[in-house]
Amino acid sequence: MVMKKCSRREFLEQALKLGLGATALPALGLMPAFAARGAPDPAVLKEALYYRKLPDGKLQCTLCPNQHTYKDGEFSYCRTRCVIKGKMYTLAYNNPCTLNIDPIEKGPFYHIRPNTNALGIALGGCNLRCAYCQNWDISQKRPDELKNIDFTKADALKWVNEKECKTILWSYTDPAVYPEYLLEVAGYTAKEGIKNAICTAGFISQQPLKDICKVSEAFAVTLKAFNDKFYQEVCGQTSYKPVLQSLETIKAEGKWLEVVNLIIPSYNDNMDEIKEMCKWLVKNLGPDTPLHVGRFVPSYKLNSLPMTPVKTVEQARQIGLDAGLKFVYAFNVAPHEGNYTYCPKCGKTLIKRLAFKVLENVMVKGACPGCGQKIPGIWS
């Protein structure tokens, strides 16, 4: 049999038609966009945004609240940036390591265009060190250490149109650490009517966050715990308070927001703490803000822990409802009534889901067909 030769672009197109993400492609021979070893070449890199030069010659990264300083030859804590001859460059530009066609519910987004597809994009790197990260094999590496795809803003627009995706879903790793690429792609596609939704841990400085808000319609922010100790011991960061500030900023910028909290046995499953978190959400973000409480599945450095008991997730969900949140969902638990959307006025079941699959949606123009109650979200 004679095999027909094809270009890398044609190969990618065929792979995506078959439902393969870019993470499946390295084994098939695709080469990384940058050399996996050795010093990056500034001639092929893009200068980073959000940094400044200090009097001592070091560069201070202003992308995240850490405000770390670096000297020539050093990589950033998030692994996406490097300093070469007095300038900071991003290693995460036009080189995603993951491309997938995902249901929007995978965000998780339960109040955005249910049962539609999104183009999921991820690049290597992260500014957290979560011991339970499900995508540690890409989040805990530099972009130039991974097998990547050349993928520009024009490619993104082409794919969302050809695949009939309504949204670009920035997920798998945290897009907060590659704003140069995100802002360019999201800004370009937004002008063409494509929406961008951001899945992030929210550990980002205010100016870059506000800039991202300008080109995005929605955010799913993971509030990992409601105390500093968890962030310091489990996530490799200093505090959860910058995340609270990010949540408030996203809300103030008028963007749709859903909050995510993964419950890990013996680490952040204190119900009094969850109650305080829910009270804060109601007071500062409003009762219409959806909260997703999730069941931990053993992974990465916490793979010896048990799964979170379903009863624990149910208890947390009830605490959220009792605190005044109108939409509290259980994820990583299916089938379960906590996957459904209910009318907060009459209690009618509006959307039935099985994990990320929508089984039924009876809403009419974003409202309950029973009592006419408008349901907050983006429905078209």
N, C-alpha and C positions, 0 to 999 in steps of 0.2 A: 504494500500500500504506500502511495506517495503522500507525504505530509506537506500541506500547503504552508509556506512561510508567511508570517504576519509580523507587523511592527509591534512594539511594546504597547502602543496606544490601542491597536486593534485587539491585542491579547487581553488588555484590561477590560475592553468593552465586552468581549466574549465571556470573560470571567464573571463580570457583574451581571450579565444576562443569565448566567447559570446560578446566580445567588451567592457567589463567593465574595467574601470581603477581602480587602487588601492583605489582612493578616494571614490569609491562606496562600497568598501568592509567593512569598519568599522561597518556599520549598520548590517552586516551579521555575526558579532561576532569575527572578528580577533582581537588579542590582540597586544598592542604596544610592540616594542622591548625593551623599557626601562620603568620603573615605571613612571607614569605620575606625581607622587608627591614624595617629599622627595629628599634627596641628592643622586646624581648619585653614583654608585659604581665603583671606578676606576679599579676594577678587571675585569670588562666587557667592559671597554672603551679603545679606541686607543689613544695614545699620539698624540697631535696635532703637525703639522708642523708649521713653521714660527712664532716663539716666542723666546724671550730671557729673562733671569733673570737679574733684575736690582740690584744695590748695596743695596737698601733698602728692598730687599726681594720680591718686587712685580714683576709680570711678564708683559712684554710688548708684546702685539700681533703685529706682523709685517705683517699680512695678508692684511690689507687694509691701505690706506693712513692716517687714523686717528691715528694709532700707540697708541691706548688706553692702559692704564696699569690697572692691576687687582690684587687683593689680594685673599687669600684663601677664598673659599666659594662663589666667584662672578661668574656670567655668563657674557659672552661677549655681546657687543652691538648687534651683529648679531644673538645672541641667540644660536649659534651652538657650543660654546666652554665654558669650565668651568675650574676653578683652584682648584685643590685638592692637599694639602700637597706639595706645591712647584712645581707642574707640571701642564701644561695645557693639557686638553683632549678635543677631539672632541666628540660631541653628535651625529654627523651626519656621520654614518659609517655603511654600509650594511643595512640601514633601511629606504628606500624610502617610502614616504607617497603617491606618485603618480606614477603609471605605466600605460602608454597608448600607443596604436599603432596609430601614427599620420602621416598625410601626411607631407613630408619635407617642404612643402610650409607654414606650420603653424609656422615655426621658428620666423619670416618669412625668408625663403630662396627661392629666385626665380631663382637663378643661380646655383643650385646644383641638379643634377639628378632629373629633374622634374617628377612628378607623381610616385614617389617611397615612400615607407613607412619607418618610423623611429620609434624606440622604445623611447618614451618620458619618462624621469626619473626626479623626483624631490624629494628633501628632505626638511624638515622644516627649516625656518630661512631666514633672509635677513639682509644686512647691510644698507638698506634704509628703510624709513618710508613713502613711497609714499601714499598720501592721496586718490589716485584714484586706488590703486592696485586692480586688478581683482582677485588675488589669496591671498588676505589678510588673509583668514582663515587658510592658511598653512605658508605663508611667515612671518607672525607676531607672530608665536609661535615657541617654542623650539621643536626640533625633538622629544624629549621624552614626549611632551605633546600631540602628535598626535598618531593616529592609523597607524602602519607601517607594512611593509612586510620585512621579512628576505630575502635579495637579494644580493648575492655575485657577484664577477666578473665572476665566472663560470655560475651562473644563467643568467647573462646578455648575455654572449656569446651564451648560449643555446637558449635563447628567440629570439635574432636577427636572428639566423639561422632557427629556427623552424617557425618563422613568416615571413621569407624572407624579413627582413628589411635590407636596405643598410646602415643605419646610426643609431647611438645612438644620440638622441637629448636631450641635457641637458637644461631643460626649466621649465616653471611654477614658480619656485623660482630661485634665482640667484646661480648658481653653484660655483661662486667665493667664497662662504662662506663655502663650504665643499670640499676643494681641496684634502684632504686625500683620500676620497672615489672616487672622480672623477679621480684623477691621477692613482689610482690602477685599476679601471675598464677600463678606457680609454686606459691606457698603455697595459693592458692584451688583450683587444679586438683588439686594433690596430695591435698588432703582428699577429693576426689571420685574418687580412684583413678587419676588420670592421672599418668604419670611425666614428669619433666623431665630432659633431657640437655643439657649445656652444652659448646659448642665455643668455646674461648678460647685466647688466647696466654698466659694465666696471669700477666700483669703486674698484680697486684692486691694490696692490703694484706690482712693476715691476718684482721682482724675481718670485713670484708665477705665475704671468701671463705668463712669459717666459717658466716656467715649464709646464703650461697647453698647451701652444702652441706646445710643443714637442710631445704631444699625440693627438692633434686635427688638423682637416683640415680646419675648418671654424668657423667664429664667426658672430653672429648677435648682434650688440651692440646698446643699446638704449641710444641715446643722448637726454636726456629728455628736455633740454632747452639750450640756449646759453647764460646763465647768472647765477651768483652765487645766486642771490636772490631766484630764483625758487627752486634751490637745497636746500637752507636753510629753506625756508618757506613751501615747499610742499613735499620735499623728505627726510627731516631730516638729511641732510648732509651738508658739508661745502662749496663745490665748484664743478663746472663742469670741472675744468681744469685737475684733475686726469683722467677724462674720455677721454679727448683729448689726453693725454699722452698714455693711453691704446690703443686708435685707431691707433696712430702712431706706437706703439710697435708691434701691431698685423700685421700691414702692413709691417713693417721692417722685421718681422719674416717670411714673405712670405706666410701668411695664407690668405685664401679667406675671404673677409669682406663685410658685408652688414650693413648699418646704418639705425636705426629706430628712427623716431620722431613722437610721438603722440601729436596731437595738441588739447589743452584744451581751450575752450572759456574763454577769459578774463585773462588767466594765462600765456600762452606762444604762443599766436596767433598773435604777433606783426610781421608784414610782413617784416619790416626793419631788425629785428633780425633774421628772417628766411633767409633773403638774405645774411646776414653776415655769418650765419652758412654754407650755401651752398658754399659761396666763400671759406671758410676755408676748406671744404671738397675737393673741386676741387684742391686747392693749396697744401694741405698736404697729401691727400690720392689718388688723381688722378681722372679724369673724368669718369673712368670705374667703380668706386665704386657705387653700387646701393644704392639708398636712398628710404626708405619706409616712406611716410608721412601718418599719420593715423587719422581716425575720432574717437574722444573720445566718449565713451558710459558711461553714469553716473554709478558710482560704489563707494562702500566703503564710505568714508567721503565726497566725492564730488557727492553724488547721487542726489543732488538737482539742479545740473547744467544741462543745456540743452545739447543735443548732438551737436557736432561740425557741423555747416552747411556744406553741401557738397561743396558749392562754396568756402569756406575757404580752404578745402583740395585741391580743384582744383587750387586755386590761389597759394598755397604753392608748388604744383607740378610744375606749370609753372615757378615759380621763380627758382626752382632747375634746370629745363631744360635750362632756359635763362642764368643761371650762368655757364653752361657748363657741367653739369652732364648728361651723356648719358642715364642713366636708373633711372627714378624716378617713383615710384609706389604709388598708392593710396590704402590703406587697410582699412578695416571696411566699405568699400563702394562697394556694388555689387548689380547688375551688373554694371560695369564701364570700360571704355577703359583704365583707369589708372591701371587696373589689368594686362594688356597685356605687353608682351615684343616685342619691335620693333627693327628692324635693324637700327642702328644709321647712316648707310651709305645711304641706299636706301629707308628706311621707311617701308619696308614690315613687316606685322604682323607675328611674328615668333611663339609666344606662346599665346594662348587665355586661360584665367582663369576666373572662377566664384568663387570668394573668394579663398578657398584653393584647389579647384578642377580644374585640367587641362582639358580643353575642346578640345584643339588641339595643337599639337607641330609639326611644319614643318621643324625644323632645321635638318641639315644633318651634323653629326659629329661635332656639336658645331659651325656650320657656317650657314649663310643665304643662302638658296637655290637659291635666286634670283641673288645676286651679289657676293656671295662667302665670304662676310665679316665674319671674325672670331669674335664670341661673347664671351667676357670674362666670365669665370665661370668654374665649374666642371661638366662636362656633362656625365661622365661615371664612 
